[in-house]
């Protein structure tokens, strides 16, 4: 998932975060990773079950295809992100990924209970765009802080927490109402969108001008 390193843009957009902004950014990106892992695992664990036992009540063959569409979407998405990472900044890719995931979740809510083609396409689109998230999030963070050593493991802890906690929750909600799974996904993706918006605000460069040591001394002498 580290294909989105985007080294082409890295030197031009380096903006080291310090103090409170750094801590807030770090907390938000860990939350984003947890949500990303949660969304991925919900689809991996519940897509076939939703198709088989949900409103569509598809036969076993058609229900199994939902997982194939999702997995193909993820595979193609990861390959596509390699090319896109050489042309776009990680922050741009992450924003685009989140917007399309949110759109896919809304379309799934509206159409998937009625048309199995919509379920297939929604799964494929979600898989395609969610596959960008970890690599681009990791790369975006590296533009604002040093993520080597212990810090990098925290991201995987966040991802793992989301991956472990979401399937039991989705399974429990499914027993109450199958549509609850799609509502859960929409809620998590909406929270992701809010998180990305806050990340953009926190990482925005300060308008305060910066000076070299020589320039600062020259200004002080005036």
Secondary structure, 3 states (H helix, E strand, C coil): CCCCCCHHHHCCCCCCCCHHHHHHHHHHHHHHHHHHHHHHHHHHHHHHHHHHHCCCCCCHHHHHHHHHHHHHHHHHHHHHHHHHCCCCCHHHHHHHHHHHHHHHHHHHHHHHCCCHHHHHHHHHHHHHHHCCHHHHHHHHHHCCCCCCCHHHHHHHHHHHHHHHHHHHHHHHHHHHCCCHHHHHHHHHHHHHHHHHHHHHHHHCCCCCCCCCHHHHHHHHHC
